[in-house]
Amino acid sequence: MVSSLFWFLGHACRFEKEKMKILLVNKFFYFRGGSEYCFFDTACLLQKHGHKICFFSMHHSQNITSRFSKYFVSNVDFDEGKSFAKKLKFATKILYSIEAKRKLETLLNDEKPGIAHLHNIHHQISPSIIHTLRKKNIPIVMTLHDYKMVCSSYRLLAIGKLCEQCSGGKYYWGFINHCTKDSYLKSALNVLEMYLHHKLLQMYDLVDVFISPSKFLKRKMEEMGFKKRIVYVPNFVNTDEYVPAFDYKEKAIYYAGRLSEEKGLSTLIEAAKDVDVKLRIMGDGPLREELEKRKGDKTYFMGYLPRQKLKNLARQCMAMVMPSEWCENNPRSIIEAFALGKPVIGARIGGIPELIRDGETGLTFESGSVPDLKRKLNRLVSMSKREIRDMGKAARRLVEEEFSPEKHYERLTKKYRQAREHYFR
């Protein structure tokens, strides 16, 4: 115990003065979605402040080149697991990955980080690595990007509707409702995973601090029976990378993100049909073909766009629309739109209302309501350029004051210190 105390004091000092080495873990090591942007931006922010970073992830053809790739786990693509042998192999990795434990231990022996920050690790890496981190006496912080800790399918959705039936550890509802890709087999595996990790092995008891990017997610997790310590640290963007355009070049709105059922794009397309405004949909996903059949004359599908091209097109538009019909966490796309000086019309669901101050940085509407969204779109179109410009400026100010890199660094490093204190108490 005395030696552990000296270890903590020495590393705490190093954190403040000499900086420290931080292990960042995420199952994808390329820009796949919002959580990956958060993961990589966090790494850049910590490096900018003098900390050393080491990475642990999964091999993939789209991965960013890294000297740490020799430690990464082998690629797992559940859509390619056709044979029974592959399916069985993938299933065991979801439940407990020996490969991940072994490879992480090698990395820890070589790099000796002082703290671990986990992001999305489920399935491809698995929480088996938590045991390895504890074995090496490394404090653990974990950012929650979804509801996986209380919901086997992570989205709080069942049969296309909002659902909290797994509340209080009743994970079997995930199988009854076949929540995972409408498959009883895949749902059964996810339910087994939940009982193994939460009830039998109680692996998440070993995490020192959980970070929630939204107040809503924190509150919802606690309401559904998650007893671990959760602290609020919202996402951030580097405003230097976002040149605002408070005016617009065309009478258009845009959506940026995945084209999937829970995103509410059917509602958006229907609502925009009778509004005198162009709708630009940026992104790709499983619903694209179906949505294109239903689009109006002024709806344009732009497909997946490189980050800079997306920014350039967004800067030409009046506003962004976030029509989600699931409980979004802390949508990075809204913060990015704000950074570009664009107000956002967003659904009143999940963490979205925390970001959009109605009438100040954007407008909100009832999630899933075509009439209400149509009213808000018409309201936007009827506004003067000055009114839209003022909302865009207020949105940009909000990002600079609340979601800046320096604010995030201050919040994050405070949580790192709290994690170390919790571990060595």
TIVEX-182047 format. One record per residue (C-alpha): residue number from 1; x, y, z. Coordinates in Angstrom, 3 decimals. Example, Ala and Ser with C-alpha at 12.3 -4.5 7.8 and 13.67 -1.06 7.14 Angstrom:
<1, <12.300, -4.500, 7.800>>
<2, <13.670, -1.060, 7.140>>
This chain:
<1, <0.000, 0.000, 0.000>>
<2, <2.845, 2.383, 0.870>>
<3, <4.587, 1.607, -2.417>>
<4, <1.326, 2.236, -4.295>>
<5, <1.004, 5.615, -2.581>>
<6, <4.519, 6.626, -3.604>>
<7, <3.768, 5.408, -7.156>>
<8, <0.676, 7.614, -7.277>>
<9, <2.410, 10.691, -5.867>>
<10, <5.254, 10.337, -8.314>>
<11, <2.975, 9.943, -11.299>>
<12, <0.656, 12.751, -10.179>>
<13, <3.647, 15.069, -10.079>>
<14, <4.748, 13.881, -13.480>>
<15, <1.264, 14.492, -14.859>>
<16, <1.449, 18.149, -13.914>>
<17, <5.113, 18.886, -14.665>>
<18, <6.769, 16.322, -16.905>>
<19, <3.488, 15.118, -18.443>>
<20, <2.691, 11.434, -18.758>>
<21, <2.009, 8.605, -21.147>>
<22, <-1.678, 7.909, -21.819>>
<23, <-3.086, 4.777, -23.442>>
<24, <-6.064, 5.468, -25.736>>
<25, <-8.187, 2.479, -26.779>>
<26, <-10.853, 2.288, -29.499>>
<27, <-11.869, -0.625, -31.694>>
<28, <-11.702, 1.391, -34.936>>
<29, <-8.554, 3.268, -35.926>>
<30, <-9.932, 5.230, -38.862>>
<31, <-12.525, 8.011, -39.200>>
<32, <-15.666, 5.876, -39.129>>
<33, <-18.048, 7.980, -37.015>>
<34, <-18.379, 10.613, -34.336>>
<35, <-16.745, 8.512, -31.626>>
<36, <-13.638, 8.051, -33.789>>
<37, <-13.354, 11.800, -34.406>>
<38, <-13.590, 12.261, -30.646>>
<39, <-10.934, 9.573, -30.109>>
<40, <-8.405, 11.064, -32.536>>
<41, <-9.073, 14.673, -31.537>>
<42, <-8.485, 13.748, -27.896>>
<43, <-5.149, 12.209, -28.858>>
<44, <-4.091, 15.369, -30.730>>
<45, <-5.179, 17.578, -27.840>>
<46, <-3.207, 15.592, -25.268>>
<47, <-0.126, 15.518, -27.506>>
<48, <-0.378, 19.276, -28.017>>
<49, <-0.109, 19.671, -24.237>>
<50, <3.012, 17.551, -24.080>>
<51, <1.623, 14.153, -23.082>>
<52, <2.816, 11.000, -24.835>>
<53, <0.167, 8.782, -26.393>>
<54, <0.077, 5.091, -27.169>>
<55, <-2.789, 3.374, -28.996>>
<56, <-4.560, 0.025, -28.890>>
<57, <-7.095, -0.902, -31.555>>
<58, <-8.029, -3.402, -34.300>>
<59, <-6.421, -4.013, -37.678>>
<60, <-8.423, -2.720, -40.643>>
<61, <-7.604, -1.870, -44.258>>
<62, <-8.638, 1.772, -43.701>>
<63, <-6.555, 2.280, -40.551>>
<64, <-4.373, 5.328, -40.101>>
<65, <-0.697, 4.346, -40.079>>
<66, <0.653, 3.936, -36.548>>
<67, <3.791, 2.494, -34.998>>
<68, <1.486, 0.804, -32.473>>
<69, <-0.310, -1.282, -35.106>>
<70, <1.928, -4.267, -34.307>>
<71, <-0.013, -4.567, -31.035>>
<72, <-3.502, -4.314, -32.594>>
<73, <-5.914, -7.252, -32.522>>
<74, <-6.760, -9.059, -35.752>>
<75, <-9.640, -7.758, -37.839>>
<76, <-13.140, -8.883, -36.883>>
<77, <-15.909, -8.265, -39.437>>
<78, <-19.159, -9.757, -38.199>>
<79, <-20.786, -9.337, -41.610>>
<80, <-18.221, -11.683, -43.148>>
<81, <-18.584, -14.450, -40.573>>
<82, <-20.494, -16.837, -42.847>>
<83, <-19.123, -20.211, -41.809>>
<84, <-20.021, -21.783, -38.460>>
<85, <-16.341, -21.810, -37.451>>
<86, <-15.994, -18.081, -38.087>>
<87, <-19.196, -17.297, -36.269>>
<88, <-18.061, -19.324, -33.262>>
<89, <-14.658, -17.620, -33.276>>
<90, <-16.235, -14.164, -33.436>>
<91, <-18.706, -15.050, -30.685>>
<92, <-15.917, -16.017, -28.286>>
<93, <-14.103, -12.743, -29.032>>
<94, <-17.234, -10.762, -28.195>>
<95, <-17.529, -12.503, -24.842>>
<96, <-13.863, -12.520, -23.832>>
<97, <-10.907, -11.903, -26.128>>
<98, <-7.741, -13.735, -25.081>>
<99, <-5.952, -12.241, -28.078>>
<100, <-6.777, -8.692, -26.929>>
<101, <-5.517, -9.421, -23.408>>
<102, <-2.289, -10.951, -24.672>>
<103, <-1.490, -8.198, -27.170>>
<104, <-2.364, -5.425, -24.752>>
<105, <-0.103, -6.922, -22.103>>
<106, <2.782, -6.828, -24.570>>
<107, <2.062, -3.153, -25.301>>
<108, <1.862, -2.326, -21.590>>
<109, <5.172, -4.054, -20.893>>
<110, <6.831, -2.090, -23.705>>
<111, <5.235, 1.345, -23.212>>
<112, <4.295, 1.502, -19.500>>
<113, <1.474, 4.100, -19.698>>
<114, <0.324, 5.822, -16.518>>
<115, <-3.426, 5.808, -17.282>>
<116, <-5.801, 4.182, -19.789>>
<117, <-8.670, 5.970, -21.519>>
<118, <-11.129, 3.562, -23.167>>
<119, <-13.663, 4.523, -25.834>>
<120, <-15.630, 1.973, -27.897>>
<121, <-14.193, -1.459, -27.059>>
<122, <-17.214, -3.777, -27.205>>
<123, <-17.272, -6.802, -29.496>>
<124, <-14.093, -6.366, -31.572>>
<125, <-11.812, -5.839, -28.541>>
<126, <-14.098, -6.732, -25.605>>
<127, <-13.777, -5.574, -21.974>>
<128, <-11.415, -8.483, -21.287>>
<129, <-8.626, -5.879, -21.517>>
<130, <-9.868, -4.304, -18.274>>
<131, <-8.453, -7.287, -16.388>>
<132, <-5.076, -6.757, -18.050>>
<133, <-5.042, -3.067, -17.151>>
<134, <-5.855, -3.860, -13.545>>
<135, <-3.147, -6.516, -13.409>>
<136, <-0.664, -3.793, -14.390>>
<137, <-2.027, -1.307, -11.827>>
<138, <-3.220, 1.181, -14.434>>
<139, <-6.147, 3.509, -13.547>>
<140, <-8.980, 3.360, -16.081>>
<141, <-11.222, 6.065, -17.549>>
<142, <-13.958, 5.121, -20.030>>
<143, <-15.980, 7.438, -22.285>>
<144, <-19.558, 6.329, -22.928>>
<145, <-20.598, 6.955, -26.534>>
<146, <-23.915, 5.099, -26.321>>
<147, <-26.128, 3.071, -23.950>>
<148, <-24.271, -0.238, -24.142>>
<149, <-23.839, -0.353, -20.359>>
<150, <-27.595, -0.711, -19.859>>
<151, <-28.911, -1.897, -23.250>>
<152, <-27.717, -4.988, -25.101>>
<153, <-28.263, -3.327, -28.494>>
<154, <-26.812, 0.014, -27.219>>
<155, <-29.480, 2.285, -28.794>>
<156, <-32.474, 2.048, -26.407>>
<157, <-34.551, 0.945, -29.384>>
<158, <-36.698, -2.174, -29.823>>
<159, <-38.762, -2.965, -32.909>>
<160, <-38.183, 0.589, -34.121>>
<161, <-39.423, 2.265, -30.937>>
<162, <-37.791, 3.768, -27.857>>
<163, <-37.338, 1.086, -25.220>>
<164, <-36.008, 0.843, -21.650>>
<165, <-37.105, -2.713, -20.846>>
<166, <-33.530, -3.763, -19.989>>
<167, <-33.624, -1.284, -17.105>>
<168, <-32.441, -2.738, -13.812>>
<169, <-30.386, -5.464, -15.484>>
<170, <-33.292, -7.216, -17.253>>
<171, <-31.139, -7.846, -20.294>>
<172, <-33.234, -10.838, -21.435>>
<173, <-35.606, -8.372, -23.087>>
<174, <-32.929, -7.912, -25.739>>
<175, <-33.572, -11.504, -26.816>>
<176, <-37.367, -11.374, -26.483>>
<177, <-37.488, -8.265, -28.695>>
<178, <-34.657, -9.584, -30.956>>
<179, <-33.118, -6.102, -30.732>>
<180, <-29.809, -6.827, -32.461>>
<181, <-30.299, -6.600, -36.240>>
<182, <-33.705, -8.300, -35.872>>
<183, <-31.897, -11.601, -35.224>>
<184, <-32.641, -13.921, -32.302>>
<185, <-29.176, -15.497, -32.606>>
<186, <-27.277, -12.182, -32.549>>
<187, <-29.561, -10.861, -29.833>>
<188, <-28.945, -13.967, -27.702>>
<189, <-25.183, -13.442, -28.002>>
<190, <-25.451, -9.791, -26.933>>
<191, <-27.669, -10.715, -23.996>>
<192, <-25.177, -13.388, -22.906>>
<193, <-22.425, -10.776, -23.193>>
<194, <-24.329, -8.411, -20.893>>
<195, <-24.905, -11.029, -18.190>>
<196, <-21.284, -12.235, -18.379>>
<197, <-19.669, -8.794, -18.179>>
<198, <-22.078, -7.077, -15.786>>
<199, <-23.448, -9.826, -13.542>>
<200, <-20.942, -12.682, -13.489>>
<201, <-17.540, -11.023, -13.978>>
<202, <-18.602, -7.504, -12.906>>
<203, <-15.831, -6.153, -15.097>>
<204, <-16.995, -2.557, -15.135>>
<205, <-16.556, -2.316, -11.374>>
<206, <-12.848, -2.045, -12.208>>
<207, <-13.276, 1.187, -14.196>>
<208, <-12.407, 4.189, -12.014>>
<209, <-14.339, 6.925, -13.822>>
<210, <-16.947, 6.821, -16.599>>
<211, <-17.262, 9.936, -18.765>>
<212, <-20.576, 10.928, -20.324>>
<213, <-20.489, 13.581, -23.083>>
<214, <-24.131, 14.500, -22.348>>
<215, <-26.100, 15.156, -19.194>>
<216, <-28.969, 13.163, -20.688>>
<217, <-26.924, 9.995, -21.122>>
<218, <-25.594, 10.294, -17.565>>
<219, <-29.096, 10.727, -16.165>>
<220, <-30.577, 7.930, -18.271>>
<221, <-27.852, 5.473, -17.299>>
<222, <-28.439, 6.222, -13.626>>
<223, <-32.218, 5.924, -14.026>>
<224, <-31.780, 2.500, -15.628>>
<225, <-29.745, 1.191, -12.710>>
<226, <-26.111, 1.792, -13.674>>
<227, <-24.412, 2.314, -10.316>>
<228, <-20.881, 3.230, -11.370>>
<229, <-19.419, 6.721, -11.128>>
<230, <-20.300, 8.873, -14.174>>
<231, <-19.000, 12.416, -14.756>>
<232, <-20.017, 14.903, -17.441>>
<233, <-17.444, 16.008, -20.027>>
<234, <-18.959, 17.201, -23.345>>
<235, <-17.335, 16.766, -26.746>>
<236, <-15.268, 19.548, -28.306>>
<237, <-14.038, 20.801, -31.664>>
<238, <-10.964, 22.800, -32.541>>
<239, <-12.521, 26.060, -33.679>>
<240, <-9.335, 26.988, -35.544>>
<241, <-10.283, 24.289, -38.063>>
<242, <-13.764, 25.749, -38.648>>
<243, <-13.998, 29.070, -40.473>>
<244, <-17.516, 30.346, -39.781>>
<245, <-19.860, 31.584, -42.517>>
<246, <-22.718, 33.428, -40.842>>
<247, <-24.281, 34.282, -44.191>>
<248, <-25.362, 31.675, -46.735>>
<249, <-24.976, 31.380, -50.497>>
<250, <-28.011, 29.252, -51.246>>
<251, <-31.449, 28.685, -49.775>>
<252, <-30.554, 25.241, -48.465>>
<253, <-30.369, 23.144, -45.320>>
<254, <-28.212, 20.085, -44.784>>
<255, <-27.981, 16.833, -42.850>>
<256, <-24.589, 15.213, -42.153>>
<257, <-24.347, 11.685, -40.811>>
<258, <-25.248, 8.053, -41.256>>
<259, <-28.301, 7.159, -43.325>>
<260, <-29.953, 4.694, -40.948>>
<261, <-33.420, 4.195, -39.526>>
<262, <-32.889, 5.813, -36.124>>
<263, <-31.667, 9.083, -37.677>>
<264, <-35.203, 10.197, -38.660>>
<265, <-34.404, 10.872, -42.304>>
<266, <-37.789, 9.648, -43.545>>
<267, <-39.394, 12.326, -41.356>>
<268, <-36.987, 14.963, -42.682>>
<269, <-37.517, 14.110, -46.359>>
<270, <-41.291, 14.152, -45.966>>
<271, <-41.286, 17.425, -44.029>>
<272, <-39.020, 19.173, -46.565>>
<273, <-41.144, 18.287, -49.635>>
<274, <-43.497, 21.260, -49.360>>
<275, <-40.977, 23.762, -48.000>>
<276, <-39.276, 26.246, -50.312>>
<277, <-35.737, 25.106, -49.486>>
<278, <-33.142, 22.690, -50.840>>
<279, <-32.206, 19.702, -48.689>>
<280, <-28.672, 18.369, -49.019>>
<281, <-28.096, 14.978, -47.386>>
<282, <-24.410, 14.314, -46.753>>
<283, <-23.450, 10.781, -45.793>>
<284, <-24.182, 7.195, -46.633>>
<285, <-25.758, 4.142, -45.044>>
<286, <-28.163, 1.219, -45.417>>
<287, <-31.262, 3.375, -46.040>>
<288, <-29.888, 5.432, -48.897>>
<289, <-31.563, 3.506, -51.749>>
<290, <-34.946, 3.509, -50.009>>
<291, <-34.724, 7.195, -49.093>>
<292, <-33.782, 8.223, -52.628>>
<293, <-37.029, 6.699, -53.901>>
<294, <-39.010, 8.921, -51.534>>
<295, <-37.170, 12.208, -51.957>>
<296, <-38.713, 15.438, -53.156>>
<297, <-37.611, 17.521, -56.141>>
<298, <-35.316, 19.690, -53.999>>
<299, <-33.620, 16.883, -52.069>>
<300, <-30.064, 15.990, -53.091>>
<301, <-28.018, 13.012, -51.881>>
<302, <-24.355, 13.984, -51.751>>
<303, <-22.976, 10.641, -50.523>>
<304, <-19.945, 10.334, -48.249>>
<305, <-17.831, 13.489, -48.403>>
<306, <-14.281, 14.169, -47.203>>
<307, <-14.264, 16.345, -44.113>>
<308, <-13.141, 19.554, -45.811>>
<309, <-15.599, 19.252, -48.690>>
<310, <-18.425, 18.673, -46.217>>
<311, <-17.421, 21.839, -44.347>>
<312, <-17.304, 23.869, -47.572>>
<313, <-20.784, 22.763, -48.629>>
<314, <-22.175, 23.286, -45.123>>
<315, <-20.863, 26.860, -45.060>>
<316, <-23.025, 27.654, -48.097>>
<317, <-26.251, 26.508, -46.391>>
<318, <-28.676, 28.319, -44.080>>
<319, <-28.700, 25.716, -41.311>>
<320, <-28.236, 22.083, -40.391>>
<321, <-31.026, 19.652, -39.467>>
<322, <-30.691, 16.843, -36.874>>
<323, <-33.985, 14.834, -37.097>>
<324, <-32.974, 11.902, -34.866>>
<325, <-35.530, 9.445, -33.516>>
<326, <-33.217, 7.771, -31.006>>
<327, <-31.633, 9.233, -27.876>>
<328, <-28.530, 10.882, -29.307>>
<329, <-25.690, 11.390, -26.867>>
<330, <-23.791, 14.632, -27.582>>
<331, <-23.894, 14.856, -31.390>>
<332, <-20.595, 16.125, -32.658>>
<333, <-22.208, 17.131, -35.952>>
<334, <-24.250, 19.780, -34.107>>
<335, <-21.144, 21.227, -32.440>>
<336, <-19.383, 21.252, -35.819>>
<337, <-22.330, 23.089, -37.416>>
<338, <-22.221, 25.644, -34.600>>
<339, <-18.480, 26.092, -35.164>>
<340, <-19.246, 26.848, -38.824>>
<341, <-21.672, 29.546, -37.704>>
<342, <-24.770, 27.547, -38.636>>
<343, <-27.902, 27.284, -36.486>>
<344, <-29.388, 23.795, -36.115>>
<345, <-32.974, 22.543, -36.276>>
<346, <-32.969, 19.508, -33.988>>
<347, <-35.347, 16.942, -32.542>>
<348, <-36.198, 17.251, -28.849>>
<349, <-34.724, 13.901, -27.885>>
<350, <-31.664, 12.652, -25.979>>
<351, <-28.821, 15.132, -25.636>>
<352, <-29.868, 17.332, -28.580>>
<353, <-31.850, 19.908, -26.520>>
<354, <-28.775, 20.414, -24.308>>
<355, <-26.996, 21.927, -27.303>>
<356, <-29.768, 23.802, -29.119>>
<357, <-31.078, 26.835, -27.277>>
<358, <-34.461, 27.265, -28.934>>
<359, <-34.657, 30.560, -30.797>>
<360, <-31.052, 31.436, -29.919>>
<361, <-28.740, 28.847, -31.538>>
<362, <-31.427, 27.055, -33.525>>
<363, <-34.921, 25.578, -33.340>>
<364, <-36.267, 22.344, -31.876>>
<365, <-39.198, 20.155, -32.872>>
<366, <-41.002, 17.054, -31.636>>
<367, <-39.001, 13.987, -32.668>>
<368, <-40.741, 11.982, -35.386>>
<369, <-43.329, 14.697, -36.129>>
<370, <-43.513, 15.654, -39.804>>
<371, <-45.935, 18.570, -39.156>>
<372, <-43.796, 20.087, -36.388>>
<373, <-40.584, 19.770, -38.383>>
<374, <-42.290, 21.308, -41.403>>
<375, <-43.396, 24.265, -39.245>>
<376, <-39.833, 24.828, -38.039>>
<377, <-38.420, 24.592, -41.567>>
<378, <-40.959, 27.153, -42.776>>
<379, <-40.085, 29.353, -39.817>>
<380, <-36.400, 29.213, -40.751>>
<381, <-37.115, 30.035, -44.392>>
<382, <-39.253, 33.026, -43.367>>
<383, <-36.475, 34.506, -41.197>>
<384, <-34.407, 37.435, -42.379>>
<385, <-30.727, 36.984, -43.129>>
<386, <-29.958, 39.064, -40.065>>
<387, <-31.943, 36.722, -37.788>>
<388, <-30.219, 33.649, -39.185>>
<389, <-26.851, 35.398, -38.922>>
<390, <-27.508, 36.253, -35.251>>
<391, <-28.380, 32.631, -34.429>>
<392, <-25.224, 31.459, -36.197>>
<393, <-23.087, 33.905, -34.217>>
<394, <-24.682, 32.775, -30.949>>
<395, <-23.987, 29.157, -31.912>>
<396, <-20.335, 29.927, -32.653>>
<397, <-19.975, 31.758, -29.324>>
<398, <-21.410, 28.759, -27.485>>
<399, <-18.746, 26.500, -29.004>>
<400, <-15.950, 28.925, -28.175>>
<401, <-17.125, 29.237, -24.568>>
<402, <-18.240, 25.680, -23.734>>
<403, <-16.833, 23.234, -26.297>>
<404, <-13.340, 24.555, -26.948>>
<405, <-10.165, 22.404, -26.824>>
<406, <-8.795, 24.229, -23.772>>
<407, <-12.028, 23.821, -21.843>>
<408, <-12.090, 20.126, -22.740>>
<409, <-8.453, 19.630, -21.743>>
<410, <-9.103, 21.214, -18.357>>
<411, <-12.158, 19.004, -17.778>>
<412, <-10.534, 15.813, -19.057>>
<413, <-7.289, 16.049, -17.124>>
<414, <-9.286, 16.769, -13.970>>
<415, <-11.118, 13.458, -14.525>>
<416, <-7.799, 11.701, -15.100>>
<417, <-6.616, 12.940, -11.715>>
<418, <-9.872, 11.817, -10.119>>
<419, <-9.449, 8.363, -11.660>>
<420, <-5.970, 8.045, -10.182>>
<421, <-7.218, 9.216, -6.797>>
<422, <-10.055, 6.676, -6.937>>
<423, <-7.673, 3.864, -7.853>>
<424, <-5.214, 4.555, -5.041>>
<425, <-7.617, 5.561, -2.311>>
